[in-house]
Amino acid sequence: MTGQPEVTDTTAQSVASFTFAFDDASTGDKAVLGGKGAGLVSMTRSGIRVPPGYILSTACCHEYFLAGAMPSNLLKEIEARLTALEAQTGKQFGAGPTPLLLSVRSGAPVSMPGMMDTVLNLGLNKAAAIALATLTGNTRFMADVLFRFHSMYSEIVLDVLDIPDSAELDVVLEPLGDNPDPAAVYDAVWDFCQSRLADMGEEEVPQEPREQLVRAIEAVFRSWNTRRAITYRELHRIPHEMGTAVVVQSMVFGNLDQQSGSGVVFSRDPVTGEPGLFGEFLSASQGEDVVAGTRTPDPIARLEKVLPATFEDLTSTVARLERTSQDVLDIEFTIERGVLYFLQVRSAKRTAPAAIRIATDFLDEGTVSDHAALQMLSVEQVRQVQRPGFDPAEVREARDGGQRVAEGIGASPGQVTGFLSLDPDRAVAAAKTGQHVILARQVTSPTDLHGMIAADGIMTATGGATSHAAVVARALGKSCVVGCSDVVIDSTLKTLRVGDVVIREGDAISLDGATGEVFTGTLTLTRPAAADKQLERLLKLASERSGAQVLVRATTVEQVSAAKADGLAGVVAAAAEVLATSRRFSDVMASLSAPEDQASSFSLLEDVLAEQFTPLFAAAGDLEFSIRAVDFLTDKISDVLDTRTIAVEYPYLAMPLGSTECIRAQLRGISRAAQAAGSTTRVSLCPRNVSDAAEARALARIKGELEGAEDIGVGVYLTSARGALAACDLADEVNVVWLELRLLQAAMFGLPADYLLTREPLDRYSSRGLLSVNPRDSVDPSVTPLLAAVARSISERPASRIGIRVSGEISERLIGELYAQGFRRFAVDSGEASPARLALGKAVGAAT
Amino acid sequence: MTDTVLDTTQYDVLNTIALKKMASAQGIVDATGVAQGDVMSALSALQSLGLVATIGDQSLPMDDAVPALVATSNERYAALRIDPAVREMADKFEVVNGQFLTVISSWQQIDVGGRKITNDHTDSEYDDKILSRLDKLVARLIQLIDVLSERDIRFDRYAVRFARANDQVVAGNLAYVSSPTIESVHNIWFEFHEDLLRTLGRERNE
């Protein structure tokens, strides 16, 4: 959403400033002109040719509601503006030889739902319609425009729901023969459309252009008070007095002669990011022809051959616009008798790879600053390009080797491999055992939902890209292929058949939800090769600017190596998770259940830790390696040692510093691993749930007294309000301090920390309005002062390693807030390091 | 068992369970508008007919549930199926349904140079336009539902549920547009579509 709008008092303005032409507006104020109007005025001022028009200011909206009808002075002004527009364009409203057609659109100072959509081609009466047919030499075109206008006006201004299908126009025109008289065509089309409205008991479309215009303007004003618009304003605290402006703009014709045409261009390729104009152009056509697909447009390069001067004009204007807006633009244009008009200029949507290429190219071209280049990329785009995909070589082999059994419509992107399931219940059961499942259905119904949720990928024999199955798959973010029409599913035999190929339930298959390909067998998922040099460069820039350290969670050698390859500051690991990867894990757990806090009961723990951490340290090289000590209270380590049993039978394991021997054993194990790996890494062991300086002191003493652990650091994980408030004192005792945000939030809500990891139960609960903050996606205000306390300790002890552990998907906003508070050390989940680095880089102000 | 013909309340309750695949008594009350006590007695009747299994608070349909619904709707809606107003409504629904799925798809994905990319909902102007269209389509569907409600009042619950989902969307809970795990506009629409097909005795073709 755009921020809170500025509201200026317009009531004091004279009647003369009710309306503003684009080219003589005395103000550029959004509050007066609305967002769209201000944009058009600003474009006109900077020399970009837009079709002339004028704006009814937001003050007109007030007047309209005050008077309860169109005020007469406003009607006079509209008339005067119309006359001026006729003179400026050399066209005539509601007449020939060159009819003036208008577009009418709403333009509130802030964008909001519920406002009136655009009405195009307004101004057609019989005289204007005949003139249009004569001028374009194309009666069919006139019929199209008239039909479309009538439908659009009915739908948007009159709120008629049931508008005729475009195919019905053919039926209307058929009796008139091949070369019909324009007047007859006008009558036939108009009468058909009007009588349809009359049959339904609807109001008719006014015949006279001036009335069409005034009524459309009134409809814009009324849309300010649709239920949705009102609710939206109340929710976003937008004042109801603000009102909406109305933009009235002349339409230009791209089909007058061979010197005319229309098109859509991007200032760079939005799919690849490659520099140079990208888009389509259609000579002697209106924009609607391109949209309707009635004629196939040419690549934009064709314009250079047809109208070289206009092409030059387009190229240079687009380049200039790109430089001034510092953005890739999406532009609609029309050429009327050799004159280029810009209909719409907006920021171009782009794919994630394009966004990366564009940001680096803009940097190289000197178009943007380092700061601005980082703002051009989102964390979601970084996640997208890092998502694993099929190994390209295997895909080629699979295609060549006949493994591609079906090609449907790619409805939701993503490359997945899994076991085929033909029934939603069986899909759920298989997914529960930890299997990856591809659910295949002939058709999908609401009763398949649970199966679709459980599956990794979905394929259907029927349906198109806009079927229920496709919609559900996209909403779930699951890979989906629909419309595999050759596929036959036999639910009795539990087979999926394509021609001679028979795939049984439980067999492996692979889906590509972008290309729509279905393969038999498995395909290996790999991280995109050459993890993109351009992205690497942007992330490096982000890290340089933020000066922040990002550590990533790692449990395996591959994850540690990846962190090193990504140039991260270090890794964080949980000792319990690393233990769990050992074959001797259950033995370790059994050994801990000894009756006393004895050295002997921890010797196996020490041995296995030494064994497991050796390869990890070897892979880490000089990376920092911060290890969370085994936490018997919060980690769900073993059924034997659940929270209740521990407190009664092994109370010393329940508290962070409860067992000196347990801490010693972990320190010794880690220390042995470090020596075995010959690593230079800075290792630290950090118990969790610490909240007192005395605990930290005890920890430091245990380590200090232990021989051979000189190179190992100690630290703490703070998980409580008490711990956060004591951060300063704790930091004086130990080398490393982590604040664990999720656990702290959970503690503030008095909820188990697990609840913050899954959608249920919190999302549904808070969507009922029962919690003002959902701790899964925002920092609660009660936590903010605690973060401030920790941030204070950071600024007071710059040499201490005080950081924050953020689990789950990071959000740009959260990371930005933490950075602003003074946090400079972050530990994030696997896969979230690059997004976090970008978010940190983006959080740095423009001036630095 | 396929010959089982259910009474009105039993049908409404079983229909909801079958559509949702799993429903609590409270959820059934909400979706059917049937009073809590009547839902409970319908549930126990359905259990003894072997059409429903109840585990804890949740009821699930058994294998014979859908055949029983089909058999019952063949009788219950025989007149409705040949009613010209209903047939016209069903034809109009096909058109609105197509428009609706297109709008929801544009809500999820944006066309960029011939490639679909996920809508990240950062362009409020784009989103606002789609939500305005969605509003109109839901309003239009509710008009169509009225044709059914005049003949069987149970359909009126869909209008209530749409209004509620819509309030959530307006309040900024955008997941209520198409999330499959909550009472989103698309979920309610999907259920209505299935219900309509069963009511009319038609097959889903996609």
Boltz contact constraints between the chains, C-beta under 6 A:
constraints:
  - contact:
      token1: [A, 1]
      token2: [B, 124]
      max_distance: 6.0
  - contact:
      token1: [A, 111]
      token2: [B, 124]
      max_distance: 6.0
  - contact:
      token1: [A, 111]
      token2: [B, 125]
      max_distance: 6.0
  - contact:
      token1: [A, 111]
      token2: [B, 128]
      max_distance: 6.0
  - contact:
      token1: [A, 112]
      token2: [B, 128]
      max_distance: 6.0
  - contact:
      token1: [A, 113]
      token2: [B, 128]
      max_distance: 6.0
  - contact:
      token1: [A, 113]
      token2: [B, 131]
      max_distance: 6.0
  - contact:
      token1: [A, 113]
      token2: [B, 132]
      max_distance: 6.0
  - contact:
      token1: [A, 114]
      token2: [B, 132]
      max_distance: 6.0
  - contact:
      token1: [A, 161]
      token2: [B, 140]
      max_distance: 6.0
  - contact:
      token1: [A, 228]
      token2: [B, 135]
      max_distance: 6.0
  - contact:
      token1: [A, 228]
      token2: [B, 170]
      max_distance: 6.0
  - contact:
      token1: [A, 231]
      token2: [B, 170]
      max_distance: 6.0
  - contact:
      token1: [A, 235]
      token2: [B, 171]
      max_distance: 6.0
  - contact:
      token1: [A, 270]
      token2: [B, 112]
      max_distance: 6.0
  - contact:
      token1: [A, 270]
      token2: [B, 113]
      max_distance: 6.0
  - contact:
      token1: [A, 271]
      token2: [B, 113]
      max_distance: 6.0
  - contact:
      token1: [A, 271]
      token2: [B, 115]
      max_distance: 6.0
  - contact:
      token1: [A, 349]
      token2: [B, 110]
      max_distance: 6.0
  - contact:
      token1: [A, 349]
      token2: [B, 112]
      max_distance: 6.0
  - contact:
      token1: [A, 351]
      token2: [B, 117]
      max_distance: 6.0
  - contact:
      token1: [A, 380]
      token2: [B, 120]
      max_distance: 6.0
  - contact:
      token1: [A, 443]
      token2: [B, 204]
      max_distance: 6.0
  - contact:
      token1: [A, 443]
      token2: [B, 206]
      max_distance: 6.0
  - contact:
      token1: [A, 445]
      token2: [B, 194]
      max_distance: 6.0
  - contact:
      token1: [A, 446]
      token2: [B, 19]
      max_distance: 6.0
  - contact:
      token1: [A, 446]
      token2: [B, 190]
      max_distance: 6.0
  - contact:
      token1: [A, 446]
      token2: [B, 191]
      max_distance: 6.0
  - contact:
      token1: [A, 446]
      token2: [B, 194]
      max_distance: 6.0
  - contact:
      token1: [A, 447]
      token2: [B, 21]
      max_distance: 6.0
  - contact:
      token1: [A, 449]
      token2: [B, 180]
      max_distance: 6.0
  - contact:
      token1: [A, 450]
      token2: [B, 21]
      max_distance: 6.0
  - contact:
      token1: [A, 462]
      token2: [B, 206]
      max_distance: 6.0
  - contact:
      token1: [A, 463]
      token2: [B, 206]
      max_distance: 6.0
  - contact:
      token1: [A, 466]
      token2: [B, 101]
      max_distance: 6.0
  - contact:
      token1: [A, 466]
      token2: [B, 102]
      max_distance: 6.0
  - contact:
      token1: [A, 466]
      token2: [B, 105]
      max_distance: 6.0
  - contact:
      token1: [A, 467]
      token2: [B, 206]
      max_distance: 6.0
  - contact:
      token1: [A, 468]
      token2: [B, 190]
      max_distance: 6.0
  - contact:
      token1: [A, 471]
      token2: [B, 104]
      max_distance: 6.0
  - contact:
      token1: [A, 471]
      token2: [B, 178]
      max_distance: 6.0
  - contact:
      token1: [A, 471]
      token2: [B, 186]
      max_distance: 6.0
  - contact:
      token1: [A, 472]
      token2: [B, 180]
      max_distance: 6.0
  - contact:
      token1: [A, 474]
      token2: [B, 108]
      max_distance: 6.0
  - contact:
      token1: [A, 475]
      token2: [B, 178]
      max_distance: 6.0
  - contact:
      token1: [A, 475]
      token2: [B, 179]
      max_distance: 6.0
  - contact:
      token1: [A, 475]
      token2: [B, 180]
      max_distance: 6.0
  - contact:
      token1: [A, 476]
      token2: [B, 180]
      max_distance: 6.0
  - contact:
      token1: [A, 767]
      token2: [B, 173]
      max_distance: 6.0
